[in-house]
Amino acid sequence: MLEYSFLERINERAKNYIFPIETPVDEAVYKPKSFFSISNKEADEYKFKAIKYSFKHHYENNVFYHKLCRERNVKSDDIKTIDDFKKIPLIPHEFFKDYPSGREFAVWLANIMSIKLPEIVIKGKNPTYDEVIEAFKEAGIVVAYSSGTTGKFTFIPRDEKSYKMTEYSIAKSAIDMLQHWWDYDAYSYLLFPDPRTTNIFVGKVTAILFDMVKDTRVAIETQITTDLLRISMGVVKNFKERMMSKFIRSAMKRMNEKMVDKIIKWADERSKNNDRIFFAGAPFILDMVIEKMEKEGISYDFGELGAVLTGGGWKTQEAKRLPVDDFRKKVEKYFGIPPENCLDLYAMVEGNGYMVHCPEGHYLHIPKTYYHPIVLDEDGEQVGYGEEGRFAFLDAIPRSYPGFIITADKVRLHEDCPSCQRDGMVLEPEVSRIRGEEIRGCAEEMRKILTGGE
């Protein structure tokens, strides 16, 4: 009954993100008591029906994906068992980077979608990316984006239902692994941009945190536009942008210092009041806070009252990779938060599957009722468990675009977790990029902004 009461508590707080159950996808997201702790047999029943339904939807309603399926000689009726999932055509992640500008950008977005679009009013003859995104937003379509080191964006459009279902899924996944800690009566600090004022994915997808914890502060209040992000990544087009880059670098460093001071002041208040606290977001920001605490001889002992959920990447402000285990030790030393309460989450803008560390061994557990992982070799063939390869996935949640995608991430997949008793496939604790692929990650974007592109 523990998991069921957990689900009821989640649903009580997430009621604005829950839709009536009308499809197998709805069932796979809303019905399971857990994405991780149910049996493989029960999960596979949900997953098969959900992904088969989603594939049929995109096959029948998406022009470009239907053409791809025809080229691969695959029909929607060909998916009869989970073993047939290997027949589903995968879309390279580069596809979502191959977009035009101006009004043609709006046409491109419309053409990759699998739903009937509402009326979208694009103002001006040559609108910016942000202006097009705002026009879609006014019509109920959330266009979230992410960027790599080249400044090239990945744009993903989600209709209202797809967007709210991904919000629900991130909350259910994260709190499932932290249910021993989670209580609505807590204080949280979001170490990402404010989801209410940005369309960057790392900010947008965390809006549900305001519903799951009673008091949430935001580290980055500055509005993040596509131009600001691109220039912060060091990609400038002209002299004006080069000058702007210098101004942004200076302004962001000042903001950076104020942000760290605010977080320490907040932690001090919470410690004095013996409050339950939660840090969620970019690990490098919390690492910056710890560095200043170390210099000033500050430490706290929140113990079991504290929890941390990081996401997005493991580079520090000097662009050096921070080992996850070392980070947990620092969090325990300076905040008193135990390793089992310090977890990481792996996700990407193209998908809606949120893989979360288990407290026992910090392996990344895969939500197994609507999301199917695949690992491929250099020739695009599936590899066995424990072998290294390129990560791909089948994601049933999005109605607005086909969620069957090959990524640029390098992973190892295990059939079962080596450390805990939860059934189901897991990824090894840390994920890296395929050699030759540009560095991308939610935290990497924020690091570039806050450190002036260093």
ZAMARGU-4260 file (C-alpha; in steps of 0.2 Angstrom, whole numbers, plus 5000, padded with zeros to 4 digits):
<rodrens>
0) 5000/5000/5000 | 5015/5012/5002 | 5017/5015/4983 | 4998/5017/4981 | 4997/5031/4995
5) 5012/5038/4986 | 5003/5039/4970 | 4988/5047/4978 | 4999/5060/4986 | 5007/5064/4969
10) 4990/5065/4960 | 4983/5077/4974 | 4996/5089/4970 | 4997/5086/4951 | 4979/5087/4948
15) 4981/5101/4935 | 4992/5090/4925 | 4981/5075/4924 | 4969/5072/4909 | 4955/5059/4908
20) 4961/5042/4903 | 4955/5040/4885 | 4970/5031/4877 | 4983/5018/4881 | 4996/5032/4883
25) 4985/5040/4896 | 4984/5023/4905 | 5003/5020/4904 | 5007/5037/4912 | 4993/5040/4925
30) 4988/5022/4931 | 5004/5014/4937 | 5008/5015/4955 | 5026/5018/4950 | 5036/5020/4934
35) 5050/5010/4942 | 5043/4998/4956 | 5029/4988/4947 | 5033/4971/4939 | 5041/4970/4922
40) 5026/4960/4916 | 5013/4974/4921 | 5025/4987/4914 | 5027/4978/4898 | 5008/4977/4896
45) 5006/4996/4898 | 5022/5000/4887 | 5017/4989/4872 | 4999/4996/4871 | 5006/5014/4873
50) 5020/5013/4861 | 5009/5004/4848 | 4996/5017/4850 | 5008/5031/4848 | 5017/5024/4833
55) 5000/5021/4824 | 4995/5040/4828 | 5011/5047/4820 | 5011/5035/4806 | 4993/5041/4801
60) 4995/5059/4806 | 5012/5065/4802 | 5017/5067/4784 | 5036/5066/4785 | 5036/5051/4797
65) 5023/5042/4787 | 5035/5044/4772 | 5049/5038/4782 | 5039/5022/4787 | 5035/5019/4769
70) 5053/5020/4764 | 5057/5007/4778 | 5043/4997/4772 | 5035/4997/4790 | 5016/4999/4793
75) 5007/5003/4809 | 4999/4985/4810 | 5017/4977/4809 | 5019/4980/4828 | 5012/4965/4836
80) 5024/4962/4851 | 5037/4971/4860 | 5050/4962/4849 | 5043/4971/4835 | 5048/4988/4842
85) 5064/4986/4833 | 5055/4989/4817 | 5049/5006/4822 | 5059/5019/4812 | 5070/5030/4822
90) 5073/5049/4819 | 5091/5056/4821 | 5092/5070/4833 | 5100/5081/4820 | 5083/5081/4812
95) 5076/5093/4825 | 5091/5105/4822 | 5088/5107/4803 | 5076/5122/4803 | 5075/5138/4793
100) 5072/5156/4800 | 5059/5169/4799 | 5041/5164/4794 | 5048/5148/4787 | 5053/5142/4804
105) 5034/5142/4809 | 5030/5132/4793 | 5044/5120/4798 | 5037/5118/4816 | 5020/5115/4809
110) 5026/5102/4796 | 5035/5091/4810 | 5019/5090/4820 | 5006/5076/4821 | 4991/5085/4827
115) 4979/5097/4819 | 4986/5115/4823 | 4975/5129/4830 | 4976/5146/4821 | 4993/5153/4824
120) 4996/5171/4820 | 5014/5176/4815 | 5017/5195/4816 | 5030/5203/4805 | 5038/5198/4789
125) 5054/5192/4797 | 5050/5186/4815 | 5064/5180/4826 | 5064/5162/4833 | 5057/5169/4850
130) 5043/5179/4841 | 5038/5163/4832 | 5039/5153/4848 | 5028/5166/4857 | 5015/5165/4843
135) 5014/5146/4845 | 5013/5148/4864 | 4998/5160/4862 | 4989/5146/4852 | 4993/5133/4866
140) 5009/5125/4859 | 5024/5125/4869 | 5040/5125/4859 | 5054/5121/4871 | 5072/5122/4865
145) 5090/5117/4870 | 5107/5121/4862 | 5124/5114/4860 | 5141/5122/4860 | 5139/5127/4841
150) 5124/5137/4845 | 5113/5127/4835 | 5096/5124/4843 | 5085/5109/4845 | 5067/5114/4844
155) 5053/5103/4850 | 5034/5107/4849 | 5022/5100/4862 | 5004/5103/4863 | 4995/5106/4880
160) 4992/5088/4884 | 5010/5082/4879 | 5017/5096/4889 | 5007/5093/4905 | 5010/5074/4903
165) 5029/5077/4903 | 5028/5088/4918 | 5018/5075/4927 | 5030/5062/4922 | 5046/5071/4928
170) 5037/5074/4945 | 5031/5056/4947 | 5048/5049/4942 | 5058/5061/4953 | 5047/5060/4969
175) 5046/5041/4967 | 5065/5039/4970 | 5063/5052/4984 | 5047/5047/4992 | 5056/5043/5008
180) 5060/5062/5009 | 5046/5071/5000 | 5034/5081/5009 | 5024/5096/5001 | 5028/5106/5017
185) 5046/5110/5011 | 5057/5123/5004 | 5065/5121/4987 | 5078/5131/4977 | 5077/5129/4958
190) 5094/5130/4951 | 5088/5133/4933 | 5079/5148/4924 | 5062/5153/4930 | 5049/5141/4920
195) 5037/5155/4920 | 5048/5167/4910 | 5058/5156/4898 | 5055/5143/4884 | 5072/5134/4887
200) 5068/5116/4891 | 5078/5115/4907 | 5067/5129/4914 | 5050/5125/4906 | 5050/5107/4911
205) 5052/5111/4930 | 5036/5121/4932 | 5027/5108/4941 | 5040/5110/4956 | 5029/5125/4961
210) 5015/5113/4964 | 5024/5099/4972 | 5033/5110/4986 | 5025/5124/4995 | 5039/5137/4993
215) 5050/5138/4978 | 5064/5150/4974 | 5072/5152/4957 | 5091/5155/4955 | 5090/5162/4937
220) 5077/5176/4935 | 5084/5183/4919 | 5073/5179/4904 | 5083/5167/4893 | 5080/5170/4874
225) 5087/5161/4859 | 5099/5175/4855 | 5105/5177/4873 | 5108/5158/4874 | 5117/5158/4857
230) 5128/5173/4861 | 5132/5165/4878 | 5138/5149/4869 | 5150/5160/4860 | 5142/5161/4843
235) 5141/5179/4837 | 5136/5185/4820 | 5142/5203/4819 | 5151/5217/4828 | 5136/5222/4837
240) 5134/5204/4845 | 5153/5204/4849 | 5150/5219/4859 | 5134/5212/4867 | 5144/5197/4871
245) 5156/5207/4882 | 5142/5216/4891 | 5133/5199/4894 | 5149/5191/4901 | 5151/5206/4913
250) 5133/5206/4918 | 5131/5188/4921 | 5146/5187/4932 | 5139/5200/4943 | 5122/5191/4943
255) 5132/5175/4947 | 5139/5182/4963 | 5123/5189/4969 | 5114/5172/4965 | 5127/5162/4976
260) 5125/5175/4990 | 5106/5173/4989 | 5107/5154/4990 | 5118/5154/5005 | 5107/5167/5014
265) 5092/5156/5010 | 5101/5140/5017 | 5105/5149/5032 | 5087/5154/5036 | 5081/5137/5032
270) 5094/5129/5044 | 5090/5141/5058 | 5071/5136/5056 | 5075/5117/5055 | 5066/5117/5038
275) 5065/5103/5025 | 5075/5109/5010 | 5077/5103/4992 | 5089/5109/4978 | 5084/5105/4960
280) 5094/5109/4945 | 5111/5112/4938 | 5124/5103/4949 | 5138/5116/4944 | 5127/5130/4953
285) 5127/5121/4969 | 5145/5117/4967 | 5148/5136/4966 | 5139/5138/4982 | 5149/5125/4990
290) 5165/5133/4985 | 5160/5150/4993 | 5154/5141/5008 | 5171/5132/5009 | 5181/5148/5008
295) 5170/5157/5021 | 5170/5142/5033 | 5151/5139/5032 | 5143/5122/5033 | 5125/5116/5038
300) 5118/5099/5044 | 5101/5097/5036 | 5103/5078/5037 | 5088/5068/5032 | 5078/5085/5030
305) 5088/5089/5015 | 5087/5082/4997 | 5096/5086/4980 | 5090/5082/4963 | 5103/5087/4949
310) 5101/5087/4931 | 5109/5092/4914 | 5127/5089/4915 | 5143/5088/4926 | 5154/5102/4921
315) 5160/5115/4933 | 5163/5133/4930 | 5180/5129/4924 | 5173/5117/4911 | 5180/5102/4920
320) 5170/5087/4923 | 5165/5085/4941 | 5163/5066/4946 | 5146/5063/4952 | 5152/5053/4968
325) 5164/5068/4972 | 5149/5080/4971 | 5139/5069/4983 | 5153/5069/4995 | 5154/5088/4995
330) 5135/5090/4997 | 5136/5079/5012 | 5151/5088/5019 | 5144/5106/5018 | 5125/5103/5019
335) 5124/5087/5029 | 5113/5079/5016 | 5116/5060/5014 | 5121/5052/4998 | 5104/5043/4997
340) 5096/5059/4996 | 5107/5066/4982 | 5101/5060/4966 | 5104/5064/4947 | 5091/5064/4933
345) 5095/5061/4915 | 5083/5067/4901 | 5084/5078/4885 | 5073/5090/4876 | 5068/5078/4863
350) 5061/5065/4875 | 5049/5064/4890 | 5057/5050/4899 | 5065/5055/4915 | 5078/5042/4921
355) 5082/5045/4940 | 5096/5038/4951 | 5090/5025/4964 | 5095/5030/4981 | 5104/5013/4984
360) 5117/5013/4970 | 5114/5028/4959 | 5110/5019/4944 | 5098/5028/4931 | 5081/5019/4932
365) 5071/5020/4916 | 5052/5024/4917 | 5046/5007/4910 | 5027/5009/4907 | 5028/5021/4892
370) 5047/5023/4887 | 5058/5010/4878 | 5077/5011/4878 | 5088/5005/4864 | 5107/5005/4863
375) 5115/5005/4845 | 5132/5002/4838 | 5141/5012/4825 | 5131/5003/4811 | 5114/5006/4819
380) 5112/4988/4826 | 5106/4985/4844 | 5120/4979/4856 | 5118/4968/4871 | 5116/4972/4889
385) 5132/4979/4897 | 5139/4985/4880 | 5142/5003/4876 | 5133/5011/4862 | 5122/5026/4856
390) 5106/5029/4866 | 5090/5029/4857 | 5072/5028/4863 | 5054/5025/4859 | 5043/5038/4869
395) 5024/5036/4869 | 5020/5052/4877 | 5021/5066/4864 | 5006/5067/4852 | 5013/5082/4843
400) 5029/5075/4836 | 5036/5057/4834 | 5046/5052/4850 | 5056/5039/4842 | 5074/5046/4842
405) 5092/5042/4841 | 5102/5053/4852 | 5121/5058/4853 | 5123/5051/4870 | 5134/5036/4875
410) 5127/5024/4888 | 5128/5006/4895 | 5111/4997/4898 | 5108/4984/4911 | 5094/4972/4911
415) 5092/4974/4930 | 5099/4986/4943 | 5115/4979/4951 | 5111/4988/4968 | 5092/4989/4972
420) 5077/4977/4971 | 5067/4987/4958 | 5064/4977/4942 | 5068/4984/4925 | 5082/4991/4914
425) 5094/5004/4920 | 5108/5014/4913 | 5125/5016/4921 | 5126/5031/4933 | 5135/5043/4921
430) 5131/5047/4903 | 5143/5054/4890 | 5143/5061/4873 | 5148/5051/4857 | 5165/5056/4851
435) 5163/5070/4838 | 5146/5076/4844 | 5144/5093/4850 | 5143/5095/4869 | 5125/5098/4875
440) 5117/5098/4891 | 5105/5108/4901 | 5117/5113/4914 | 5131/5116/4901 | 5119/5130/4894
445) 5117/5138/4911 | 5135/5137/4914 | 5139/5146/4898 | 5127/5159/4902 | 5132/5162/4920
450) 5151/5161/4917 | 5151/5172/4901 | 5154/5158/4889 | 5170/5152/4898
</rodrens>
